[in-house]
């Protein structure tokens, strides 16, 4: 009998073109170097995204993992705008989704203020009992795109275990994310506590656009 294998699906946010210095890119590379199957798709039109197009792209990525014949379950790591997509418009997976990590979900009120992504703010936020038991949320206490706090808007009403890290902004390259060693450890061992991957930053003020993910 062949050994079961876990694959990873990594989903980026608005305006992200998967720069190599971003923590998601580096995590994908590190996992692949360990021989792990990873789907880290460039979601279509990242500067002017559509819910249906992003959802279809995710379904394609899950299909590729399934069709490989080498995967039994998948771990999803979503950042920023793709967290809203996963909560509200995730496609049915042909694979068991064993864990989901939602990083820095933006406030729907904030997202609704940008014409390019306002449709994502209207998505329903739902989790099945299975999802609740396998989903974790990581957020910062000074994320300018979650002014009311991600725990209050997402963690408490959806009953998602939430870790709040101090002074980490929106978990972008500008916030120092980069390398994120404890996240990589969590990928390998789900009992690992995810800690800050960057020194605390000064609180960001003013909402003029989603932060650069470069």
Protein Blocks (a to p, Z undefined) as FASTA:
>chain_A
ZZddddddddddehiahiakbmklmmmmmmmmnopacdddddehkllccfklmmmmmmmm
mmmmmmnopafbdcdddehjlmmmmmmmpccdfbdcfbdcdehiacfklmmmpmklmmmm
mpccdddfklmmmcccdddfkbfklmnopklmmmmmnopacdddehklnopaknopajaf
klmmmmmmmmbccddfbdcddddehjfbdcdfZZ
